[in-house]
Amino acid sequence: MTYRNVLLLCSDEHDPRHSGFMGSGVVHTPHLDRLAGSGAVFERAYTPSPICVPARASLATGRWVHDHRCWDNAIAYSGAQPSWGHRLQAAGVGVESVGKLHYRSADDDTGFDRQREAVHIADGKGQVWGCVRDPLPERSDGAGLFGQLGAGETEYNRFDRRVAEGAIAWLTTRAQMGPQRRAQQPAMLFAGFVAPHFPLVVPAQYLELYPDAVLPWPKLRPETGYRRHPWVERQARFNQLDAQLGDDRRRRLAIASYLGLVSFVDAQIGRVLAALDAAGLREETLVIYTSDHGDNLGARGMWNKSLLYRESTAVPLVVSGPGIGQRRVATHASLVDIFPTVLDAFGVAPAPADADLPGRSLLELAAAPEHDRTMFSEYHAVGSASAAFMLAHGRFKYHHYVGYPPELFDLQDDPQEEHDLGGSPDHRDVLRDCEARLRAIVDPQTVDRQAKDDQNAVVERAGGREAALRQGKIGATPVPSASATKG
């Protein structure tokens, strides 16, 4: 069936396992749980890259990172390759956004008729310092991830409330048009929330949901004997995030604050979904909820994203609307599937240039699961000494690091990825099969070189390594203030 409205709700940095609908007995997500209970939940969904800007460029274009070449948080989507927004506009579908997109600039034609509360990379430059990785400096002085922590309220919290209000206003306008006009003028809204992305500051009412007694403690802590993979250890030496937290009291507060932000963004999404129902639009609207990537939250002594483990690469993915029904889908899925999904939702045929896109419509996959689908992710950004690639196929998940040994996990027996089988003689055939499947998608060495060459060009334009390391030394991308928005 086709829909008159599509509402794409995107949070930032939400590991789906910290959700009631994905089995958490700790995290309060009542509104997302209800949405999941009315639609298809893709239980094995992944990001194309575990960092914001590359993931969002893939969401926009339906292409892998090594195809669009937005490698990191300083090389952002500019509209150079067509987005699903461009395709919808060409078909006469209205396309608007409210909130975080994280493209290069609002001045670029990225496929939106209107952008409200738009958030893009800072000054059109972003995290230039993250491009310095050829070679990677021994250490970074950090980007202030944990300078703020605990109960409080930030511009990011206030921004997310305004994003919800913008989405509600869009729904109200759609309802006022009447059903006949909506049928003649179908439209889509992308609503981009910041939470649970750092800074890990959250209003007290949400932090209070997570006292120490209920908090999950991170697995595989190095101080208890766990040895990190050497590629991961190199990143840990570079970013020093666990050391920035300093002690277990602050680690627990960081975990509680992150979970509080999950509940906070759930509440904002709940406001939007209530407005959808109040407007009488539920029966003609496709609702999609996802996030750009996950968060390590202390696992393996690592925080933030940027790794290939499921804490970083898994994303929530819920599709709800008339004709879908309640179901759990085990088929591998990805943010690159959003492109064909929204075209399918409006009955828009792909353009000839889209024939090589790797994505599939989630509406089709929900109706006819494919159990042997291969999924892929890659990382070329801050803290990485070399390119890293993830491939998931069947029960196995394979990590390929250029210049380092691989990792292999049997997700059926080891869903938490605690036992690396990369050196197991009994799994040599599996490793060979996974590497062959990976190389059918990408040449790791060639792409590693392409990414570094593109990043080196950014560094040179910034005045060289030392200048680049001083430029754009920010963590979370700034959001517009309420006063700036009103102005």
N, C-alpha and C positions, 0 to 999 in steps of 0.2 A: 504494500500500500504506500501511498504518498502522504506527506504531512504538510500542513499549512505553516507550521512553526517548528523550528529546531532551536533548542536551548542547550548550549554547550557550557557546562560549569567546570572550570579548571582551577584546582587548588595548586599549591606549590610545595613540593618536597614531602608528599604524603605517602609513607610506606603503608600499603593497603592492609598489612597485618595488624596495624593499629586502628582497627575498625570493628565494630560489632558484627557487621555483615560478613567479615572475613574471619570470624571466629574468636576475636578478642573478648575475653571475659572481664577485661579491665576498662577498656576505652569506651566512653559514652558518645555514640554517634546515632542517636535515635532517628534523625531526619534522613540521613543517608541509609540507615537500615530499612526504613520504610520505602525509600526509593528502590533499593535493591530487592525488597520483597515484592515489588510490582513489575520487575523486569528481568533482564538477563545480566548475570554477573559473570564476567570473564575472570576466572580464578587464576589464570596464568598469563597475565598481561605484562608487557615489558616496555620500557622506554627505549628509543633508539640511541640515547646517550644519557648517562647519569649526571647531567649538568644542564642548567636552565636553557641557555641560548641555543645550543645545538639541538636539544630535544624539541624546542618550540619551532625551530626552523623545519624540522622533520614533520612535526604536526601540521604545519602550514602547507608544505609542499608534497607530503606523502613520500618523501625520498629519504634514503639513508644519508648519514652525515657525510660520508666520503663522496657522495654525489652532489649535494648542495654546497659542501665545503665551508659551512659555518662551523668551524672547528671548536670554538671556545667562546667565552663570554666577552670577547672583543671583536668577533667577526660575526655579525648578526644578519638575519634575514632582511633583505632590502626590496623584495619584490622582483628580483631578477629572474627567478623561476616562478612559473604560475602557482598560485595557491588555490585551495578549494574556494576561497572567496572570489578570486577572479572568475573561476568557472561558474559560480552561482550568479555573479553579476551579469555575465554574458547571457545567462539564461533568464534574466529578468527577476531574479530573487534578491530581495533586499538583504544586506549584510551589515551588521553593526557590531561594535564591541564596547564593553565597559570594563575598565580595569587593566590588569597586567597582561601585556602581549610579549614584551621583551624582544622586539625586533630592533632594527637600527634607529628608525625615526618615524614619527607620526607624519612627516612630510613625504615619505616614500609611499608609492602606490602598492600596498600589500593586499588589496582585495576587500577593503571596507568602505562602505558609503560614509560611515561616521565612526569616529573613535571618541569615547568619553572617558575621562579619568585615565588617559592613556599613560602607560609606563613602558618605556623602552630603555635600552642601555644608556647609561649616564653620558650625556653630552655627545651621543652618537659614537662614543669611543669605548665605553665599557672598561673591563678589567684588562688593560693593556699589559700590566705586569704579569698576568697569567700566560702571555705569549712567550715569555722568556723560558724556554725549555730545551734549547739546543746549544750547549748542554743545560740541564736543569741546575739552578743554583743549589748549593748544599742545603740552605735553610731559607725560609721566608720569615719575615717578622710579623706575619699574620695580617688579617684584615678585620680584626676586632669582632670576631664571631660571638665571643662571650663577654664582651664589655658590659652588656646589659643582660640581666637574668632574673627571672622570678615574676612576682606579682607587680602589676602596673599597667600602664597604657601607653602605646606608642603611636606615631603617625601611621604605622602599618595596620594596627587594629582599627583606627578610625577610618583609614582608607578602605578596609574590607567592608566596613558597615556601609560606606558610600557606594561601593560596588554593588552590594545587595540592593540598596535603594535605587541605583540606576537600572538594575535588572527589573525591579518591581515596576518602575516607571515605564520601561519598555513593554512589559506585559500589559499594563493598564492601557497604554496606547493601542496595543494590538486588540484588546478586548473592545475598545470603543469603536473600532473600525467596523465591527459587525462581521458575521460569518461569510457573507458573499464577497465583501471586499478582501477579506483575508485569503479566500480561495483564489481571487484574482491577483493578489499581491502577497505571495508567500514570502517569509522572511526568517532570518536566522540571527541569533544573538550569541556572541562569545563573551562569557563573563569570567574574568580572570582575577582570582583571589590570591593574596600573598601567603596567608597562613597555610600550613604551619612552618613556613620558612623562618629562619632566624631574622631579627633578634628574638631570642627566646624569652619574650616578655608577654604576659597575658593577663587580662583582667582577673582579679582575685577569685571571682565566683567560679571560674573555670579551673584555676589552679587548685582550688580547694577540693575538687573532685578526685585529686590524686595524692593522698597522703602517702608517706613513705611505705606504710605497710602493704600497699597494693602495687607498688611500682615493680615492673619487670627489671631485673638486673642484667646488664649486657653480658652476652656469652663470650667465651674465648678471650678472656682478658690476658694480655701478655704477662702481667705480674703473677699470674697463677701458673705460668709455664707454657702458654700457647706461643708458638713461633709463627710470625706472619710470613706470608709469601714474600720473597725478596723484592718484587715490584711494589707490593703494598708497603713493605718496610721502608723502601726509598721514599714513598709519598709521606709516610708517617714522620720520617726525619725532616722532610721539607716543611710540612705544615704545623707540626707541634701542637695540634689542637687539643689532644688529651692533656698535655702538659699545661696548656692555657687554663683548663678547668682547675687543675691543681689537686683537688682532694675529692673523696667520695661524697661529702656533703654537697658540694657544688655539682657533682655528676648527677646525684639524685635530683637536685633542683632543676638541672637542665632537662632531664627525662620528664619530670613532672610538668615543666613548662611546655615542652613539645606536645605532650599528650593534651595539656590544656588548650593549646592552640588548635589541635585537631578538633576538640569539642567546640571551640569558638567558631571555627570555620563551618562546622556542621550546623551550628545555630544560625549563621548567616545564610547558608544554603536553605535551611528550614524556612526562613522568612521568604525566600524567593519561591520555594515550592508551595507555601501557603498562598502566596499571591497568585500563583498559577491556577490553583484550585478555585480561589475566590473569583478570579476572572472568567472561570468557566472554560478554560482553554486546554485542560488536561487531555481531553479526548481527541484533540487534533494536533498534539505537540509531541515531538520526540525529544526526550531529555537524555543527555549524556553527561555522566560525571567521570572525571579522570584527574590526574595530576601529571606534572612533567617528569618527575622521578621520585625516588624515595629518600631515606636518610638512614645512615648507619647507626645513629643513636648509641654510640659507645661500643658496639660489637667489634671485637678484635682490637679494641683500643682506638677505634676510628670514629670520627664524627662528621656530620655533614654528608655529602654524597661522594661522587667521583670514583667509586669502585664498581666492580662487576658482580659482586654478590647481590643476592636478591633484596637485601635491605636498601641498596641504592637503585637497582635496576627494575624492580617490580613496581607497577603502578596500579592503582584502583581503576577499574573500568566497568561501569554500569550503564546499560542502555535500557531505557524504559519508555514505553509508549503503546498506543493501541496496536493490537495485532502481534505483540511480542510475547507476552505472557511471562510468568515467573519461571526461571530456570537457572541452573548453574552450568556454565560452559567450560569444559576442560581444554578446548582448543587454544593453542598459543595465539596471542593477539598482541597488538602493538599500537602506539600512537600513529604510525603510518597508515593504520586502517581508518583513521578519522576521515581522511580525504575521500575515499570512495564511499564511506558511510553517509556523509552528508549529501553527496550527489545522489546517491540511491534514495535517500529520504525524500528528496524533492522530485525524483524521477528525471534527473538531469543526466544525459548520456556523457560519458567521459570523452574528452577530446582525443584525437589521434595521437597527440604527443604524450598522453597519459598511459599509453599501452605498456610501457615498461615499468610502471609503478609497482612496488612490491606488495602493496596493501590489498586487503579484501574488505568488502562491506561487512560490517559487524552484524547487520540485519540478516545477511545470508549465512554467516557463520553461526549465529544463534539458532537459525532454523535447521541448518545441516552441518553439524560439527565435523571438523577434519582433525583426526587424532594424530596424524603424522606431520603436521605443519612445523616447519623449522622457523625459529625466531632468532633475531640478531640484534646486537647492540655494540657500540664502540665508544672509546674515550680517547681524546687527544688534547686534553685541556690542563688547567693549572695543577701542578704537583706531579705530573706524569713524566717520567724519564723517557718513555717510549709509548707507542700506540698499544692499546689494549682492546681486545675483541671478545665478545661473548656470543656463543651459539647454544641454543637450547633445542634439543630434538629428542622426542620420545621421553624416556625417563632420565636422560643425561643432560648435564649442563657443562659446557666446555669453555675455558678461559684461555685465550691465546695472547701472550705478552711478547712483543717483539724484543728479542735479546734476552729473554728470561724463560724458564721452564713453564709448561702449561699447568693448568689445574683442571680436574675433572671431578664432578659430583654426581652421584646417583640420587636424584631427587625423590625417587620412590622409597628408598631405604634411609635416606639422609636429607629430609626436606630443609633442614636448617643449615646445610652446607658446612658441616663440621669436620668431615673426613675427606681429605683430598686424595683422589685415586690416580692423580697424574703420574705417579711413579710406580703404579701397580703393574707387575708383569701380566696379571690376569686381564687387564683392560687395554692392552696394546692395540687390539683390533678396534675397540671403541674409539680410542684416541685417533687412530688413523682415519676412521670414518668421519669423525667430527672435524678433523683438520681438512679433509677433502671437501666436506660440505661448506666449511668456512671459505676455502679458497675458490669455491664456485661463486661466492658472493663478492669476495674482495681479495686483493693481493696485499697482505699485511705490510710487507717491507715497502712497497711502492707507495702505499697510502701514508705510512708513517713519514716518508720523505716529503710527500706533497704537503701534509699538514705543517711540518716544520718549516718548509720553504715559505708557505703562505704566512706563517706566524713570524718568521724572520723578517719578512717584508714589512709587517706591522711594526716590529721592533725598530727597524731602520728608519721608518717614517717618524717614529717617536724620538729619534735622536740617538739610538743605540741602546745597548743592554742597560746601562746604569740609568739612563733617562727613563727608559720604559719601566724599570722597577720602581721608579718614583712616581710615575704617572698613573692616575686612576686607581690609587691604592684604596679601594673601597671594598666592602663586603656586600651587604644587601644593596640592591639598586634603589636609589631614592624614589619616593612616590610623591605625587603632587599633594600639597596641603589643601585643606578645605578653603582657605583664603585665596590660594592661587587658582583653585578651580572656579571659585565665584568671580574672580577677577577676569 
